[in-house]
Amino acid sequence: MVIRQILVVEELEVEKEVEKEVEKEVEKEVEKEVEKEVEKEVEKEVRRRLRRRMSMSGRV
């Protein structure tokens, strides 16, 4: 009986650790994806502003 309880407690602890690790990995992946998207949007905005400036100065 006691051994079963110990095993259940150990199993729960392992599950918690695995859950934490999975959360960390998911967070890292989400962060990477968000960074990529932000980078793309910034690039688009920079290009748009540059085109606008160039067209305003008559260079296009």
C-alpha positions as CSV (number, residue, x, y, z in Angstrom):
1,M,0.0,0.0,0.0
2,V,2.7,2.5,1.0
3,I,4.8,1.5,-2.0
4,R,1.9,2.3,-4.3
5,Q,1.4,5.7,-2.7
6,I,5.1,6.5,-3.1
7,L,4.9,5.4,-6.8
8,V,1.9,7.5,-7.4
9,V,3.6,10.6,-5.8
10,E,6.8,10.0,-7.8
11,E,4.7,9.6,-11.0
12,L,3.0,12.9,-10.3
13,E,6.3,14.6,-9.7
14,V,7.7,13.3,-13.0
15,E,4.5,14.4,-14.8
16,K,5.0,17.9,-13.3
17,E,8.6,18.1,-14.5
18,V,7.7,16.9,-18.0
19,E,4.9,19.5,-18.1
20,K,7.4,22.2,-17.1
21,E,9.9,21.2,-19.8
22,V,7.2,21.0,-22.4
23,E,5.9,24.5,-21.4
24,K,9.5,25.9,-21.7
25,E,10.0,24.4,-25.1
26,V,6.6,25.6,-26.4
27,E,7.4,29.1,-25.0
28,K,10.7,29.1,-26.9
29,E,9.1,28.0,-30.1
30,V,6.3,30.6,-29.8
31,E,8.9,33.3,-29.0
32,K,10.8,32.4,-32.1
33,E,7.7,32.5,-34.3
34,V,6.7,35.9,-32.8
35,E,10.2,37.3,-33.4
36,K,10.0,36.1,-37.1
37,E,6.6,37.7,-37.6
38,V,7.7,41.0,-35.9
39,E,10.8,41.0,-38.1
40,K,8.7,40.6,-41.2
41,E,6.3,43.3,-40.3
42,V,9.2,45.7,-39.4
43,E,10.8,45.0,-42.8
44,K,7.6,45.6,-44.6
45,E,7.1,48.9,-42.8
46,V,10.7,50.0,-43.4
47,R,10.3,49.3,-47.1
48,R,7.0,51.1,-47.3
49,R,8.4,54.2,-45.6
50,L,11.5,54.1,-47.8
51,R,9.4,53.9,-51.0
52,R,7.3,56.8,-49.7
53,R,10.3,59.0,-49.0
54,M,11.9,58.1,-52.3
55,S,8.7,58.9,-54.2
56,M,8.3,62.2,-52.3
57,S,11.8,63.2,-53.3
58,G,11.1,62.2,-56.9
59,R,13.6,59.3,-57.0
60,V,11.2,56.6,-58.1
